[in-house]
Amino acid sequence: ADLLLIVAEQVTAAAWPRETLVGAAGARAPLDWRHAYVLRYAPSGRDSLVPHTDDSEVTVNVGLVARESFAGGDLLLGGVRGQAEDSECAITPDLGVATFHLGRRLHAVDTVTDGERRVLICWCRSMHGVRSRVCPCCWMNRRDNGDARDCVCGDAWNS
């Protein structure tokens, strides 16, 4: 079993039980796919990131450098697409600290003004859960025939 998916599934089940782990028939559909990459933010290159959603049901964001090594660069969390809630918060990444959020939560990275911010990003998906019915990235592309390949977020495009 994949340790990242096991941990992400437990956090997801506790924080958002009906968001990602229930399939079309109401049966349990666990997280079963993941993709990870490292991002670097610095004044000399990419220094920020515009508001966006992720192509994931759940995103794990892990700080790879100590907070004292950069200025700015907060993770700015906005509302969740498809929900009326419009809460916002800022999270300061730190070495070894993981932040979990729904992939369809609008989020951005504030401008890094000094030093270097590095994070490990892990997208976790349930290819047989919500993804089989609707695009979790935009929450708008309905999949009436239940085939995830009908959307560019499906496994045919992202494997």
ZASERO-984722 format. One record per residue: residue number from 0; x, y, z of N, C-alpha, C in turn. Coordinates in steps of 0.02 Angstrom, whole numbers. Layout:
    n     npx     npy     npz    capx    capy    capz     cpx     cpy     cpz
  NUM       X       Y       Z       X       Y       Z       X       Y       Z
...
//
This chain:
    n     npx     npy     npz    capx    capy    capz     cpx     cpy     cpz
    0      42     -60       0       0       0       0      44      62       0
    1      18     116     -26      54     179     -32      43     221      31
    2      96     233      69      90     269     133      60     338     125
    3      79     375      73      51     442      62     -25     438      54
    4     -48     391      13    -120     385       2    -157     363      65
    5    -126     320     105    -156     299     168    -165     358     215
    6    -113     398     223    -116     457     268    -166     508     240
    7    -161     522     175    -207     572     145    -279     549     151
    8    -291     485     143    -360     459     148    -386     467     219
    9    -344     455     269    -366     462     339    -382     535     355
   10    -340     581     333    -353     652     345    -416     673     308
   11    -423     651     246    -482     668     206    -546     642     238
   12    -544     580     260    -603     550     292    -625     589     354
   13    -576     615     391    -592     653     452    -616     724     435
   14    -582     756     388    -596     827     374    -653     837     324
   15    -657     796     273    -707     804     220    -736     735     201
   16    -774     704     244    -795     634     233    -834     620     169
   17    -874     668     145    -913     654      85    -885     687      23
   18    -831     723      29    -802     758     -28    -773     711     -80
   19    -733     663     -60    -694     626    -108    -697     551    -102
   20    -722     525     -47    -716     454     -35    -780     414     -47
   21    -829     445     -80    -892     411     -93    -904     409    -168
   22    -915     350    -195    -927     340    -266    -999     355    -285
   23   -1015     346    -349   -1081     361    -376   -1137     322    -340
   24   -1123     261    -321   -1173     219    -288   -1174     229    -212
   25   -1134     276    -187   -1131     288    -116   -1082     243     -79
   26   -1046     201    -115    -997     156     -84    -930     192     -77
   27    -890     166     -32    -824     195     -19    -780     190     -82
   28    -749     245    -100    -703     247    -157    -639     282    -134
   29    -590     245    -109    -531     275     -78    -486     311    -129
   30    -442     353    -102    -390     384    -143    -346     329    -171
   31    -334     331    -236    -298     275    -267    -246     297    -319
   32    -231     362    -323    -182     388    -371    -149     449    -341
   33     -84     458    -355     -49     517    -330       5     538    -378
   34      21     603    -373      74     633    -414     108     685    -370
   35     174     687    -369     210     734    -326     264     771    -365
   36     277     832    -344     329     873    -376     351     926    -326
   37     409     957    -339     436    1009    -295     432    1076    -331
   38     409    1128    -295     406    1196    -321     454    1241    -284
   39     485    1287    -321     532    1336    -292     506    1406    -307
   40     505    1448    -256     485    1517    -263     542    1560    -236
   41     563    1611    -275     617    1656    -254     610    1721    -293
   42     635    1777    -267     630    1840    -303     663    1838    -372
   43     713    1794    -381     749    1791    -444     716    1746    -497
   44     660    1717    -481     624    1674    -529     550    1678    -518
   45     517    1621    -514     446    1621    -497     441    1643    -424
   46     409    1701    -413     406    1727    -344     337    1720    -312
   47     286    1700    -351     218    1694    -325     178    1648    -371
   48     115    1636    -353      71    1595    -393       0    1623    -388
   49     -31    1632    -445     -98    1662    -448    -150    1613    -420
   50    -209    1639    -400    -261    1594    -374    -281    1541    -426
   51    -289    1480    -403    -304    1423    -447    -332    1366    -405
   52    -355    1314    -439    -373    1252    -407    -326    1198    -433
   53    -325    1141    -401    -281    1086    -421    -320    1030    -455
   54    -286     990    -493    -315     932    -526    -310     873    -478
   55    -341     880    -420    -338     829    -368    -401     833    -325
   56    -415     779    -290    -467     783    -240    -439     814    -177
   57    -378     794    -159    -343     821    -100    -271     837    -120
   58    -247     894     -97    -177     913    -108    -142     915     -41
   59     -81     888     -40     -38     891      19      21     937       1
   60      32     987      42      84    1038      31     132    1034      90
   61     195    1012      77     244    1002     131     302    1051     124
   62     316    1089     177     372    1135     176     439    1098     175
   63     484    1120     131     550    1088     126     607    1131     152
   64     592    1192     173     643    1236     202     615    1270     264
   65     659    1290     308     638    1324     370     607    1391     354
   66     558    1409     392     522    1472     382     569    1532     383
   67     621    1529     423     667    1585     430     709    1597     367
   68     708    1551     319     751    1557     260     719    1596     203
   69     657    1621     211     625    1661     159     576    1710     191
   70     559    1762     154     509    1812     176     451    1812     126
   71     390    1820     152     331    1816     109     314    1743      96
   72     282    1730      40     270    1661      19     217    1622      57
   73     171    1657      89     117    1621     123      73    1584      73
   74      46    1527      94      -5    1491      55     -71    1525      73
   75    -104    1554      23    -167    1591      34    -225    1546      12
   76    -265    1524      59    -321    1480      46    -385    1520      42
   77    -423    1511     -12    -488    1545     -21    -544    1495     -14
   78    -600    1511     -45    -659    1469     -42    -653    1407     -85
   79    -701    1361     -76    -704    1299    -113    -753    1306    -170
   80    -731    1291    -232    -777    1294    -289    -836    1248    -278
   81    -895    1274    -293    -955    1234    -286    -988    1241    -218
   82    -958    1280    -173    -987    1290    -106    -994    1365     -93
   83   -1045    1382     -55   -1058    1452     -39   -1006    1481       9
   84    -976    1439      50    -926    1461      99    -871    1500      63
   85    -850    1555      92    -799    1596      61    -745    1615     111
   86    -725    1567     154    -675    1582     205    -606    1587     173
   87    -564    1628     204    -496    1636     180    -448    1632     239
   88    -388    1606     225    -336    1606     277    -268    1603     244
   89    -217    1623     281    -148    1621     257    -109    1572     301
   90     -71    1528     269     -31    1479     305      42    1489     286
   91      84    1494     336     155    1503     324     188    1434     323
   92     216    1414     265     248    1348     262     310    1345     306
   93     324    1286     333     384    1276     373     411    1206     360
   94     473    1196     374     508    1133     361     471    1074     393
   95     451    1026     352     420     965     377     347     970     396
   96     317    1028     389     247    1037     407     203    1027     345
   97     153     984     351     108     970     294      42    1006     303
   98      18    1035     249     -48    1065     246     -89    1026     195
   99    -149    1005     215    -194     969     171    -251    1016     152
  100    -270    1016      88    -329    1054      68    -362    1020       8
  101    -426    1034      -2    -461    1006     -59    -432    1035    -123
  102    -428     994    -174    -400    1018    -237    -441    1075    -267
  103    -507    1076    -254    -548    1129    -282    -553    1190    -237
  104    -512    1192    -185    -507    1254    -145    -463    1303    -183
  105    -489    1363    -195    -447    1414    -227    -389    1430    -181
  106    -329    1434    -210    -270    1449    -170    -218    1483    -213
  107    -172    1517    -181    -119    1554    -214     -58    1554    -169
  108      -3    1579    -196      57    1589    -155      75    1663    -158
  109      80    1694    -100      99    1764     -94     171    1773    -117
  110     188    1833    -136     255    1848    -163     310    1835    -113
  111     360    1797    -134     421    1786     -95     466    1846    -108
  112     483    1883     -56     522    1945     -64     596    1935     -48
  113     613    1880     -13     683    1868       5     692    1793      16
  114     750    1766      -2     765    1696      10     732    1650     -41
  115     723    1588     -20     695    1537     -64     645    1493     -27
  116     585    1487     -55     532    1444     -27     527    1382     -71
  117     534    1323     -41     526    1260     -77     473    1218     -42
  118     430    1188     -83     378    1145     -56     370    1083     -99
  119     351    1028     -66     333     967    -101     257     967    -107
  120     233     961    -169     161     960    -182     142     889    -202
  121      90     862    -170      66     794    -186      -8     799    -201
  122     -27     780    -262     -97     776    -281    -121     705    -268
  123    -177     698    -235    -207     632    -221    -276     630    -253
  124    -290     574    -287    -353     568    -323    -389     503    -305
  125    -453     504    -316    -495     444    -312    -525     435    -381
  126    -492     394    -422    -514     386    -491    -583     354    -497
  127    -607     321    -443    -673     289    -444    -723     326    -400
  128    -702     381    -369    -746     420    -326    -776     478    -364
  129    -771     537    -335    -801     597    -365    -774     608    -435
  130    -713     591    -449    -682     602    -515    -720     564    -570
  131    -753     509    -554    -791     472    -604    -856     506    -624
  132    -877     557    -584    -940     592    -598    -932     665    -616
  133    -879     697    -592    -871     768    -602    -797     785    -599
  134    -777     837    -633    -707     858    -631    -692     891    -564
  135    -649     864    -522    -635     894    -458    -592     957    -463
  136    -562     968    -520    -521    1027    -530    -565    1089    -537
  137    -614    1085    -582    -658    1143    -593    -727    1133    -563
  138    -745    1071    -547    -809    1051    -518    -867    1067    -564
  139    -853    1075    -628    -904    1095    -675    -917    1044    -730
  140    -867    1005    -750    -875     958    -805    -910     896    -779
  141    -974     890    -791   -1013     832    -769    -999     774    -815
  142    -993     716    -787    -980     655    -826   -1040     610    -821
  143   -1089     623    -862   -1153     587    -858   -1146     513    -872
  144   -1098     494    -914   -1091     422    -929   -1042     388    -882
  145   -1014     424    -833    -971     394    -783    -901     377    -807
  146    -881     402    -865    -816     386    -893    -767     443    -880
  147    -717     432    -837    -669     484    -820    -629     507    -880
  148    -627     468    -933    -589     488    -993    -624     543   -1031
  149    -684     563   -1011    -720     617   -1045    -692     686   -1030
  150    -645     691    -984    -619     755    -962    -542     754    -965
  151    -512     811    -977    -438     813    -980    -407     797    -912
  152    -447     797    -859    -422     779    -793    -422     704    -782
  153    -448     666    -830    -453     593    -822    -386     558    -831
  154    -385     494    -816    -323     456    -818    -294     450    -889
  155    -336     455    -940    -311     451   -1009    -264     510   -1024
  156    -274     565    -991    -234     625   -1002    -180     633    -950
  157    -185     600    -894    -140     612    -837    -110     549    -809
  158     -88     503    -850     -58     442    -824      16     439    -840
//
